[in-house]
Amino acid sequence: MLYSWLLIVHLLAAVAFIGTLFFEVVIWHSARQELAWSAQFTAEQAIARRSRQVLHGVVVLLYGAGIGLAWHYWGMPWTGRFALLLSLKITLALSIIGHYVLLAYWLTHQRLSPRRAVWIRRSILLHMVLIVILAKSLW
């Protein structure tokens, strides 16, 4: 029963995380160019602030449920296709954490250029899409 709840929480948190990144990368990045600079700046600050507020909780749920789901398989032999796909999924999830560590470094050292911000968002979105494909391939 706990496994089912963890799976639902993990799935919904992944949808929220990917949806937010999709909005930022695909929709907002292009739409903001139609706004005046002052409106771009104001809207971008508001969206970034709200995204951080929401995504912190979403990420805790996503990774917490993911750890709980992985724990379910801890005692099983890690061989075969399932183990390979799950290992790749975990590696990509850890890589996303690495992206956020890099982002935090750039922010604290004032090295986050607009180009780097776009690159890191796209890379995280690509990682998330790959994780979804791997997750779907697990079954």
C-alpha positions in Angstrom: 0.0 0.0 0.0 2.8 2.4 0.9 4.5 1.6 -2.4 1.3 2.7 -4.3 1.2 6.0 -2.5 4.9 6.6 -3.1 4.4 5.9 -6.8 1.5 8.3 -7.0 3.4 11.1 -5.1 6.5 10.5 -7.3 4.5 10.6 -10.5 2.5 13.8 -9.6 5.7 15.5 -8.4 7.5 14.6 -11.6 4.5 16.0 -13.6 4.7 19.3 -11.6 8.5 19.5 -12.0 8.6 18.7 -15.7 5.6 21.0 -16.4 7.3 23.9 -14.7 10.5 23.4 -16.6 8.6 22.9 -19.9 6.8 26.2 -19.3 10.0 28.0 -18.5 12.0 26.6 -21.5 9.4 26.2 -24.2 6.7 28.8 -23.5 8.1 31.6 -21.4 11.5 31.9 -23.1 9.9 32.8 -26.4 6.8 34.7 -25.0 8.9 37.1 -22.9 10.6 38.5 -26.0 7.3 40.1 -27.0 7.2 42.2 -23.8 8.9 45.5 -23.1 12.2 45.1 -21.1 10.7 46.3 -17.9 7.8 44.0 -18.2 10.2 41.1 -19.0 12.3 41.8 -15.9 9.3 42.1 -13.6 7.5 39.0 -14.9 10.7 37.0 -14.9 11.4 37.9 -11.3 7.9 37.0 -10.3 7.9 33.7 -12.1 11.4 32.8 -10.8 10.3 33.6 -7.2 7.1 31.6 -7.4 8.9 28.7 -9.2 11.4 28.5 -6.4 8.7 28.5 -3.7 6.7 25.7 -5.4 9.6 23.6 -6.7 11.4 23.3 -3.4 8.4 21.3 -2.0 7.9 19.5 -5.3 11.6 18.4 -5.4 11.5 17.2 -1.8 8.4 15.1 -2.6 9.9 13.9 -5.9 13.2 12.8 -4.5 11.7 11.6 -1.2 9.2 9.3 -2.9 11.9 8.2 -5.4 14.2 7.1 -2.6 11.3 5.3 -1.0 10.5 3.5 -4.3 14.2 2.6 -4.8 14.4 1.3 -1.2 11.6 -1.1 -2.2 14.1 -2.8 -4.6 17.1 -2.6 -2.3 17.2 -6.3 -1.3 16.6 -7.6 -4.8 19.4 -8.7 -7.1 20.5 -5.8 -9.3 20.8 -7.8 -12.6 19.0 -7.6 -15.9 17.2 -5.0 -17.9 15.2 -3.6 -15.0 18.3 -3.0 -12.8 20.1 -1.3 -15.7 17.2 1.0 -16.5 16.6 1.9 -12.8 20.4 2.5 -12.4 20.3 4.9 -15.4 17.2 6.6 -14.0 18.9 7.1 -10.6 22.1 8.4 -12.3 20.2 11.0 -14.3 18.3 12.0 -11.1 21.7 12.5 -9.3 22.9 14.5 -12.3 20.0 16.9 -11.9 21.1 17.5 -8.3 24.5 18.2 -9.8 23.0 20.7 -12.1 21.4 22.5 -9.2 24.7 22.5 -7.3 26.3 24.1 -10.3 23.4 26.6 -10.5 23.8 27.5 -6.9 27.6 28.0 -7.4 27.0 30.3 -10.4 24.4 32.3 -8.5 26.6 32.7 -5.4 29.6 33.8 -7.5 27.5 36.0 -9.8 28.4 33.9 -12.9 24.9 33.0 -14.0 24.6 34.6 -17.5 21.3 34.5 -19.4 23.0 32.0 -21.8 24.0 29.7 -18.9 20.5 30.0 -17.4 18.9 28.8 -20.6 21.5 26.0 -21.0 21.0 24.6 -17.5 17.1 24.7 -17.8 17.3 22.9 -21.1 19.7 20.3 -19.8 17.6 19.6 -16.7 14.4 19.3 -18.9 16.2 16.9 -21.2 17.4 14.8 -18.2 13.8 14.8 -16.9 12.4 13.7 -20.3 15.0 10.9 -20.4 14.0 9.8 -16.9 10.4 9.6 -17.9 11.3 7.5 -20.9 13.3 5.2 -18.7 10.5 5.0 -16.2 8.1 4.0 -18.9 10.5 1.4 -20.1 10.8 -0.2 -16.7 7.4 -1.8 -17.1 
